[in-house]
Amino acid sequence: MGDTALTWLAIRASGVTAWGLLTAVVVWGILLRTRILGRAASPTRLLDLHRWLGALALSFLAIHMVLLLFDSYLTFSIPQILIPGLSPWNTFAVALGVIAFWFLIPVSIVGRLRPKLKNSGAKLFQQAHWLAYAAWPIATMHYILAGTDALAQWSIALLIAGSGLIVLGLMARGFIPSPGPTRAAGSVVIRS
């Protein structure tokens, strides 16, 4: 195998891995919100895992994008991987991937700045989080339209499994009410 084949394989593998991790981030976010796991997983542990998976997903996405700069078959420039619509190959599909990338950045930045922003941080984080929600279906369309393996049986199974987990989680979220305030010692209401 030459360098071209290895680069191409690494681009594909990092892209599929980034999508899988993004799917896991969404699923863990739903689990965190619904508390469907009950006492099996504490909200703090779910939140830590949600953040860790998000950072890992962004890392693999960055690897995917950087590797595109080194592909000898399709030559991408930095503007072409950062600005939607400039791709020399499959312009619409690649633009979707770029848009999904930019939708993930605000929630990552605001999430880290949130404690320093005090009260305004919560509202800003919520607004940034809506962009992150939109990133998953856009990234999924990018995967389907630009992924060279998107129609392989293993890939279709992965897409169905990931999408199914999210749909089931969203259905559970619709039927399971958010946990209300709980009473602690001394009758102080604690919002969990």
Summary of the structure (lengths in Angstrom):
residues: 192
radius of gyration: 19.0
end to end distance: 53.6
largest distance: 68.9
contacts: 532
relative contact order: 0.13
helix: 76%
strand: 2%
